[in-house]
Amino acid sequence: MFSFLDGINSWLSYINIEAKTKARLYVILGFLGELYMAYISYRFIANGNIWWGLMLLSVTIVLAYFLYLNFVYYFLSKTSKIDITPWIYKVLHIKPKETQERSGMQYRDIPANGLFDARKTMPATMISTPVEQQFITTLAQEMIQNKLLTTDYGGLGERGLNNLLKKSKKPVYAIGKGALVPYFSMKHLNNDYVIYAGINEAEAQSVGKIKTVGLQPISQINQQKFVLYLAAAYLTGGTYKMMGRNGIMTDSKNYQIELRIAYQKK
């Protein structure tokens, strides 16, 4: 029986099936396995091997409990009130992989134009024309096509995404916290700081003008005293999920480019 179930499991691994559908198939296979184990337990007890029968029955009951949890989650899209896995994680000091948050830098990539002292960098905002905004959207699509961005919500499964949304109460984006733009630069033109970005230098276009650096308007920065450098540019936004009144809802916002500006005294 177990060889039969293992064969089906191996067969399913070769088929490209949506994760939730595959999980449901595994639950059904698990149920068949439970029936078989219950039958074997009964036969042990009926034949006088009570100790072995009870031990196998105990294992069957434990496995049935976890099978129930998966049935509730994958078939009913709910979580059970008697789910003890969070307690197990807490006792064993295990941090579930699905809910681990990135540590260290918010973004894992290192800018190609070098590293700047984080104490001398500030976030900056920019304003973009409709044409520039359209190019940002196109850039996002190119980054996804070139696998510089993933749209799998940081690798979270449905259960992990559901738990994270309930815990954080904040939107979770399909592209995660964002990714470093492949090419970016800043030019000082006609008293404006213009940002250029693209999949590479040859295809780069303007994506906006800097509006503020930190909390200060760019026009109020003393350009005779400070030199500004574009330390990093990250693409963020897009499709996201968040908790609504009736469960998880999906929405989207424009892709945008978040900037980090480094400054240095002349």
N, C-alpha and C positions, 0 to 999 in steps of 0.2 A: 504493500500500500504506500509506504513512504517513498519507495523507488518510483512509483507512479506519480506521486505528487512532485517529487524532485524533478522528474522528467518534464512535467508540465511547466514547472517554474523555469527550467532552463530554456524551454521552447518560447516562453513569453519574453525572455530577455533578448531574443533576437528580433522582436517585433517592436516597431516604433509606436507605442501606445501612450496616450496622454496619462500623466502620472496618477491622477485621481482614479481613472478607469482601471489602470493596472492594480492600484491598491485595493479597489473593490473586488477584482478577480482574486487577489491574494486572500482577502477575507473569506470569500466563498470556498477557496481551496482549504483554508484553515478550518472552516466549519466541517468539511468532509473529513479532514484529519482528526478533528475532535470526535466525530461519530465513531471513527475507527478505534481511537484510543479508549473511548467509553466501552466499546464492545470487547476489546482485549481485557480491560479491567474486570468486566463482568465475567469473562471466561476464566480468568485467574481465580477469582473468588469462588465461582461455581465449582471449580475443580479442586478446591481446598487450599490453594495457595493464597491464603487471605492476606498475609503480610505483603507479598509482591502486588497483589491486586489493589490493596489500599494505597500503597505507595504510588502505583501508576495512576490510580484514581485522583490522588492529591495533585499530581503533576497536571493531569487533565483539567482539573478545576482551576488551577492557576492560569494555565494557558487559555482556558475559556474566558477568564476575567479580562485578559488583555485582548482577546478576540472581540469581546463585547465593546471595549473602549474603541477599538478601530471601527467596529460596525457603526457605533453612534457617531463617530467623527466623519467617516467617509460616506455613509449612506444617509445620515440625518443632518450632516453639517453642523453638529453641535459638539459640546464637550460634556462629559459626564461629571456629575457632582461627586461621584465616588472614585474619581481618578486620583490615584495615589502617586503617580509618577513625579509630580512636583515635590512631594514629601521625600521621595527616594533621592531625587537630585540634591535636596537640601541636606539630608542626612549624610550622603556620600560626598558632599561638597563638589558636585558635578555641575558645570555650567553647560547647558544644552548648546550644541553647535549652532542650531538654527537661530538662537537668540543672542549669540555672542555679538557684542558691539566692537567695532574697530577701536584699537587702542593707538596711542601715539598721535601722529598727524591725522587730521581729518581726511586728507587725501593721501593715497599710498604712492602716487607718482612724484618723481622729482623733476622740477622744471629743467628743460634743456639749457636754459640760459643761466644756470647756476643757482646756488643757494644764497639767500639773504638772511641776515640776522632777524629772527622773528620779532625781536623787540623793536626793530626799526622798520616794520612793515605795518600797513593798515589796510582794512578793506576799503574798496572804492566802488562807487556806483556810476553808471553811465546812462546816457539817453541814446536811443536808437530810432532811426526813421523806420517806416514800414518796410522799405526795401532792405534795410540792414537786418531787421527782425526776420524777414523771410530768408535771408542768407544764413542766419543763425540756425533756423530750423533745418535748412538744407545741410548745413555742417553737421548737425546732430545726426541726421539720417546717414550721412557718409561715414561718420564715426561708428555708427551701429553696423553698417554694412561691412566695414573693415575690422569689426570685432574689437574696436577700441572702447566700446560701450556695450554693456549687457543690459537686457531689459527683463531680467528674471528676479527682480526685487532682491538683489544681493544674494541669490541662492536660497532664499527662505522657502520652505515648503508651505503648504496651505496652513498647516497647524502652527508653524513658527510665525508666519505672517499674522495669523489671527491673534496669537498670544502677544506679539509685539504691539499690534494696534491697540489692544485692550490695555496694555501696560503703559505705553507712552502717550496715548491720546493724540498723537501727531501723525500727519500724513507720512506714508512710506512710498517713495518714488520707485518706479520700475528700474531706473538707471542708478538707484542708490543715492549716495551722497554726491555723485558727480564724477567727472574724470577730467584730467588735464587736457587742454586743447593741444593738438599736435604741434601747431605753429602759432605764435602770437608775437606781436610787437606793438610799440607805441611810438607815435611821431608827434612832434610839436609843430602844428601848422596853424598859422594865423591866430595865435593866442589860444588855440584849442589843443587839447591832448587827445589825439585820435587813436583808437584801438583797431588793430588789424588782426584778423584770425583766419585760419583755414586749415585744410587737411595737410597742406604743405605751403612753403613760401610762395611757390609759383601760382597757387590758386587762392591765396589769401586776399580778402577784401575787408573794407572798413566795416566794423560792426557797431560803432557808436563813439560818442565823445564822453570823456570823463566829466561827471557832474560834481561829485563830492569825493573827498579823500578823508576818511574818518568821518567826523561830523562837520568838517569845514568845506564850504564851497570851493571849488578849484580856483575861482577868480580871486579868492582872498588869500591864497598861499603866496608868500613872498618868493617869487622866482629868482630874485637876486640873492637870496640867502640859502635856498634849498634846491637840490637837484632831485628830480623824481625818476624812478625806474619802474618798469612793469615787472614785478617779481613773479607773478603767476596768473594764469587765466583758466578757470574751470567751467565746464559746461554742466549746467544743472537744469532741473525742471522736467517738464514732460508729463507723462501719465503717472498718476499716483492713486493709491487706495487709502481710505480713511474710514473710521467708524461713523456710521450714520445712525439714525433712530431705529432703523429696521435691519441693522447689520452692516456689513462691509459694503461701501460704495466706491465706485471707480470714477475718477474725473481726470482732467488734465489742465495744464497751464502752459503758457509759452516757454519754450526752452530759453534759457538766458545764460549769460556769461558773467560769472562772479570774478572780481579782480582783487589782487593783492598788490599794493603799491609800496615800494621801498623808497625811503628818502635819505638823503645825505647832505650834510652841510657843506657848502662850498668852501 
